[in-house]
Each structure stands twice: as C-alpha cells, then as structure tokens.
C-alpha cells in the first residue's frame, strides 16, 4: 500500500481497485475550527452589562439559544434605535417607547 499526503486529506493507493482514493478529514477539522471560533467569540463578548447593575455571560446567552452573531446583530439594532442620545434619562424613555411600540401589535385579552 502506498500512502501520500496532500492538503488536508490523505490519498491512498488501493491495489484491489487499481486507483488512488482520497480520504478527506476536512469535515472533522472544520467542526474543530468552528468550535474554536465559537470559543473566541464567547471570550470576546464576555459578560454583558444589563440594567440595574446586573450582567449576563455570553455562555448563558448561548445556553438559551442566542449565538454570538445574533447578539451582535441585536446590539447593532439597539445602537441604531438608541444612538445619538447622551443623557441617561432620554435613553430610558426612548427604550421604553420602543418596547411599547414593539408590543402595540399584540392585543391583551385578560382571562
């Protein structure tokens, strides 16, 4: 049996088939690389400050199904909605107004 290494895969001569066969391990490498990238993202985000001097970790968000890309997109949307406000009270008022506007499409029926 002759073995030759090319790129990320492994090429093997199979005498019974009279041909070179490529064994590709890149799928395993890709899964490993994705796990490393996720770990880097979680470390970069770290702990996220919330209101009332509370915080939440990026790992807690991930455990609730919120991935780093979704968090970054939500942060971007918040910056657009609240951008340009310098006074704390104004941020709170705009935030509450945006929440009310988001919920205005829902009708509450008690009971």
C-alpha positions as CSV (number, residue, x, y, z in Angstrom):
1,X,0.0,0.0,0.0
2,X,1.4,3.4,-0.9
3,X,0.3,6.5,1.0
4,X,0.7,10.1,0.0
5,X,-0.4,13.2,1.9
6,X,-2.0,16.1,0.0
7,X,-3.6,19.2,1.6
8,X,-5.9,18.3,4.5
9,X,-6.8,14.9,3.1
10,X,-5.0,11.6,2.7
11,X,-4.6,9.9,-0.7
12,X,-4.1,6.1,-0.5
13,X,-3.3,3.7,-3.3
14,X,-5.8,0.8,-3.2
15,X,-4.4,-2.1,-5.2
16,X,-7.7,-4.0,-5.4
17,X,-9.3,-1.0,-7.1
18,X,-6.1,-0.1,-9.0
19,X,-6.7,3.5,-8.1
20,X,-5.8,6.3,-5.7
21,X,-8.6,7.0,-3.1
22,X,-8.9,10.4,-1.3
23,X,-9.8,10.2,2.3
24,X,-11.0,13.6,3.4
25,X,-10.7,14.6,7.1
26,X,-11.5,18.2,6.5
27,X,-15.1,17.8,8.0
28,X,-13.5,16.9,11.3
29,X,-11.1,19.8,11.0
30,X,-14.0,22.1,10.1
31,X,-16.0,21.1,13.2
32,X,-12.9,21.6,15.4
33,X,-12.3,25.1,13.8
34,X,-15.9,26.1,14.3
35,X,-15.7,25.1,17.9
36,X,-12.5,27.2,18.3
37,X,-14.2,30.2,16.6
38,X,-17.2,30.0,18.8
39,X,-14.9,29.9,21.9
40,X,-13.1,33.0,20.6
41,X,-16.5,34.8,20.1
42,X,-17.7,33.9,23.6
43,X,-14.5,35.2,25.1
44,X,-14.6,38.4,23.1
45,X,-18.2,39.1,24.2
46,X,-17.5,38.1,27.8
47,X,-20.0,39.4,30.4
48,X,-22.7,41.7,29.1
49,X,-23.9,44.6,31.3
50,X,-27.6,44.9,31.8
51,X,-29.8,47.4,33.7
52,X,-29.8,47.7,37.5
53,X,-26.0,46.9,37.6
54,X,-26.7,43.3,36.6
55,X,-24.9,41.3,33.9
56,X,-25.2,38.1,31.9
57,X,-22.5,35.9,30.4
58,X,-22.2,35.1,26.7
59,X,-22.2,31.4,27.7
60,X,-25.6,31.9,29.4
61,X,-26.9,33.5,26.3
62,X,-25.6,30.6,24.2
63,X,-27.3,28.1,26.5
64,X,-30.6,29.9,25.9
65,X,-30.1,29.7,22.1
66,X,-28.6,33.2,21.5
67,X,-25.5,32.8,19.4
68,X,-22.7,35.5,19.2
69,X,-23.8,36.6,15.8
70,X,-27.4,37.1,17.0
71,X,-26.1,39.1,20.0
72,X,-24.0,41.3,17.8
73,X,-27.0,42.0,15.4
74,X,-29.2,42.8,18.4
75,X,-26.5,45.2,19.8
76,X,-26.3,46.8,16.3
77,X,-30.1,47.3,16.2
78,X,-30.1,48.8,19.7
79,X,-27.3,51.2,18.8
80,X,-29.3,52.4,15.8
81,X,-32.5,52.7,17.9
82,X,-30.8,54.5,20.8
83,X,-27.9,56.1,19.0
84,X,-27.1,59.8,19.5
85,X,-28.6,60.0,23.0
86,X,-26.2,61.3,25.6
87,X,-28.5,61.8,28.6
88,X,-29.3,58.6,30.6
89,X,-33.0,59.6,31.2
90,X,-33.5,60.1,27.4
91,X,-32.1,56.6,26.7
92,X,-34.5,55.1,29.2
93,X,-37.5,57.0,27.8
94,X,-36.6,56.0,24.2
95,X,-36.0,52.4,25.2
96,X,-39.5,52.2,26.9
97,X,-41.1,53.8,24.0
98,X,-39.5,51.3,21.6
99,X,-40.7,48.4,23.8
100,X,-44.2,49.8,23.8
101,X,-44.2,50.2,20.1
102,X,-43.0,46.6,19.7
103,X,-45.8,45.3,21.8
104,X,-48.5,47.6,20.3
105,X,-49.3,44.9,17.7
106,X,-50.3,42.5,20.4
107,X,-53.7,42.7,22.0
108,X,-54.0,41.7,25.6
109,X,-57.2,39.8,26.5
110,X,-57.4,39.1,30.2
111,X,-58.9,35.9,31.5
